[in-house]
């Protein structure tokens, strides 16, 4: 179990982080799905590449549950490479020589955008549980304000995996006129009962940690590191697959010849998970974890936008959505299995939308969307190139 | 989705033999039936050769469904809007008359329920273009007659126990099914490897000499 270390302050002090930060909702607070209002609030973001003269080459990348806007940068806290360097960058499928890539930290997050660990201007204290419950719709609403702030009327593409994919779907449904192409990856139009259940385990682990202090740990100078680490350990299992775990660890023992007849980390897989838990707490806020998992749980596109029928969510003025879709799922992903993507494809077919859908063979589970999956990358590249042609975007400025 | 048909007139992509304007002879026949600028759904679009041709030469707004993952990868990688799916389960989702043409090339005989599929095609599309191999072709008849064994031809090169083609028909059979279903044959082309035989589906010659038929159908 990772040791609790109350002395450690959260390292991600928003003001010291690299990247941009903008204050939004100043004139008018943003109305949230819950009915609460938020504003003014901050959105931290990064950009890569150059916006073209007619502002038609912008790609919005949406990050997953524990992601952030450091798509290509070395992470300011962990020092690890950007989380989507495989897919985004110069000469990559989402080519920063060609597209202007934007990624923002979601509201409710903990890497610079307003969330429970930031200071509430009304009280001059951290929001904690006083932060309003936010939804995927609210995250996207904030992103829309950011895009408007950047002077971009229509995004060439919105792309993201997992919770990022939910945001992509939300964008396409809420602002179809502002999105040319949408790429929801390894995601679903609603969070399944099983996934809500896993999230609840994580939240209960956090709230069961005495150092959580009813959400007031920042004021009381403690950190629910043990609870957050357990939450991460449980969640991390869902990102992998049984074959991948077996391939990586099997029943191998950790630096020992035989089992110890105790509860030390005898097995490599235990040691690995403990490591995942310990390193996660260095970069993530426990209350943010509560808020963002809740936002995913609440996500239900059909209920919120289709009167219970998903295809209705993809109707625009009585016609099928004009947005071009490319969906991808992974064979070994049991968190967002292929049938979830297929349900979206069927709904898009029902309005005769322009949709591509590919299932990628891999044993790497849900995390495959972040990893080196050449077939997946070829598909994204091909789809975007086709869309760029239709959008009238010229080829890359210079061949590399 | 299309089961591979080993046919001199239907070479694999890349082969020069029989390819017309960069696509297979039988696909070219289908392409010629499509009005420029129309909306097309290609069911069992394979590697996307027809969709790519229609987009390039006819300015068609095309979509595809393909069962094989490899086919889908090849299509989407070229920027063609294609989904991985099964015609027999996925066609029901589409609204009526969503497309000007729905194409089913050399695949009807591999369907579990060809009649239901035909119904879907003509519901989703204002018109359907269906091409089928003709089991009444004289070489096939002769082989069965002389050898007493299930015919294996260049074009239909499977043994009986391995073939994906589970619902063979003759041109005559298809014509009678369309009549039963109240479909109108607007155009038809009966061809063999040497070229066009006739445009009359009802002709006995067609059923004997035609190796395959291409039908332009619509609901009456």
Interface residues (C-beta under 8 A of the other chain):
Chain A: X324 X326 X342 X345 X346 X347 X349 X350 X351 X352 X354 X355 X356 X357 X358 X359 X361 X375 X378 X379 X381 X382 X383 X385 X386 X387 X389
Chain B: X61 X63 X69 X72 X73 X75 X76 X77 X78 X79 X80 X81 X82 X83 X84 X85 X90 X93 X94 X95 X98 X99
